[in-house]
């Protein structure tokens, strides 16, 4: 089963959900607006992806805090502020992908 971690308001998350619904593929959706990622989930994601690559430089939080002008630990910031993640985060069978990745969805559906 594919797990989609994202925000309901994110267009790429909506595309990923729609892609799986149209193909009648089972999936689990985790809304980052309502839930935070556990330390284990974060560790699993960071085993596959560099934390710096996971940061959404276009997120309102990133711009509001002026993070483009700061030095910070990406892993720590992402663990404290899940809204900084590029969404959706796609997980399946130990693999992880960021954003709307049709190849990942197709290979794992």
C-alpha positions in Angstrom: 0.0 0.0 0.0 1.3 3.5 -0.9 1.3 6.1 1.9 0.8 9.7 0.9 2.0 12.3 3.4 1.0 15.8 2.5 -1.3 18.7 2.9 -4.9 18.7 1.7 -4.4 22.1 0.2 -1.3 21.1 -1.8 -2.0 20.7 -5.5 0.7 18.0 -6.0 -0.8 16.0 -3.1 -4.2 16.3 -4.7 -2.8 15.0 -8.0 -1.2 12.0 -6.3 -4.4 11.1 -4.5 -6.4 11.5 -7.8 -3.9 9.3 -9.7 -4.3 6.5 -7.2 -8.1 6.9 -7.0 -8.5 6.7 -10.8 -6.6 3.4 -10.8 -8.4 2.1 -7.8 -5.1 1.6 -5.9 -5.3 1.4 -2.1 -3.5 4.2 -0.3 -3.2 5.8 3.1 -3.2 9.6 3.4 -1.6 11.4 6.3 -2.4 15.1 6.6 0.6 17.1 7.8 -1.9 19.8 8.8 -3.3 17.6 11.5 -0.5 15.1 12.3 3.2 15.5 12.9 5.6 12.9 11.7 7.1 10.7 14.4 10.9 10.3 15.0 10.8 6.9 13.3 9.0 8.2 10.2 11.4 11.0 9.9 14.4 8.7 10.3 12.9 6.4 7.6 12.5 9.4 5.2 16.0 10.7 6.0 17.6 7.3 5.3 16.4 7.7 1.7 16.5 11.5 1.1 18.9 14.2 2.2 17.1 16.6 4.6 18.2 19.6 2.7 16.5 18.3 -0.5 13.2 17.9 1.5 12.9 21.6 2.4 10.3 23.5 0.4 11.8 26.9 -0.1 8.5 28.2 -1.4 6.6 27.4 1.8 5.0 30.3 3.7 6.9 29.3 6.9 10.3 29.3 5.1 9.6 32.8 3.7 8.0 34.2 6.8 10.9 33.2 9.0 13.5 34.5 6.5 15.2 31.1 6.4 16.9 31.8 3.1 19.1 34.2 5.1 19.8 31.9 8.0 22.1 28.9 8.6 20.2 26.0 10.1 20.2 22.3 10.6 17.7 20.9 8.0 17.0 17.7 9.9 16.2 19.6 13.1 14.0 22.2 11.4 12.0 19.5 9.5 11.5 17.5 12.7 10.1 20.6 14.5 8.2 22.1 11.5 6.7 19.5 9.2 5.2 22.2 7.1 8.7 22.8 5.6 8.5 19.5 3.7 8.1 19.3 0.0 4.7 17.5 -0.4 3.6 14.9 -1.0 6.0 12.5 0.5 5.3 9.1 -1.1 6.3 5.9 0.7 5.9 2.3 -0.3 7.8 -0.9 0.5 10.8 1.0 2.1 11.1 3.4 -0.8 10.5 7.2 -0.5 9.9 9.9 -3.1 9.2 13.6 -2.9 6.6 15.5 -4.9 4.2 14.2 -7.5 6.3 11.4 -9.0 4.3 9.5 -11.6 7.0 7.0 -12.1 7.1 6.1 -8.4 3.3 5.8 -8.2 3.2 3.7 -11.4 6.0 1.4 -10.2 4.4 0.8 -6.8 0.7 0.6 -7.7 
